[in-house]
């Protein structure tokens, strides 16, 4: 099932499971968690994926998201800096 990114519009946490493909197209089971928080200016997305076989590496990603309705004001402030 394709992932729709509408979950970004709602604060919360989600879990995921699936398959990670390495550089040799080997399938590795993966599980993860994603947390969305909304602050006054930015939204934050923190996620972690854990490989369940082989090296058992963890991947951690953190993003700052500018909500649509705030984009023009923030862009103007950044340009004025």
C-alpha positions in Angstrom: 0.0 0.0 0.0 1.5 3.4 -1.0 2.3 5.8 1.9 0.3 9.0 2.0 2.0 11.8 3.8 -1.2 13.2 5.3 0.0 11.9 8.7 2.3 15.0 8.8 -0.8 17.2 9.4 -1.5 15.5 12.8 0.7 15.2 15.8 1.3 11.7 17.0 3.4 8.6 16.7 3.3 5.8 14.2 4.9 2.4 13.9 6.0 0.8 10.7 7.3 -2.6 9.5 8.4 -3.7 6.2 11.4 -4.6 4.1 14.6 -2.8 3.5 16.7 -3.5 0.4 20.5 -3.3 0.7 22.9 -2.3 -2.1 22.7 -5.9 -3.4 18.9 -6.0 -3.3 18.8 -8.4 -0.4 15.6 -8.1 1.6 16.0 -7.3 5.3 13.0 -7.1 7.7 12.8 -3.6 9.2 10.7 -2.0 11.9 10.4 1.6 13.0 8.7 4.5 14.7 7.9 8.0 13.6 6.9 10.9 15.8 5.4 14.2 14.5 5.2 17.3 16.7 3.9 20.7 15.8 5.6 23.8 17.2 4.7 27.5 16.6 6.9 27.9 13.5 8.0 24.4 12.5 6.7 20.9 12.6 9.2 18.2 13.5 9.5 14.6 12.2 11.7 12.2 14.1 12.0 8.7 12.9 14.0 5.6 13.5 14.3 2.4 11.5 15.9 -0.8 12.8 17.2 -3.6 10.6 16.2 -6.9 12.2 18.8 -9.1 10.5 22.4 -9.0 9.6 24.2 -5.9 10.9 21.1 -4.8 12.8 21.9 -1.1 12.0 19.7 1.7 13.2 18.8 4.7 11.0 17.7 7.9 12.6 16.2 10.9 10.7 15.1 14.3 12.0 13.3 16.9 9.8 12.1 20.4 10.3 9.0 21.0 8.2 7.6 24.5 7.4 3.8 24.2 7.2 2.2 25.6 4.1 0.4 28.5 5.7 3.6 29.7 7.3 5.9 29.3 4.3 5.7 32.8 2.8 6.3 34.6 6.1 9.3 32.4 7.0 10.8 32.6 3.6 10.6 36.4 3.8 12.3 36.5 7.2 15.1 34.2 5.9 15.7 36.4 2.8 15.9 39.5 5.0 18.7 38.0 7.2 
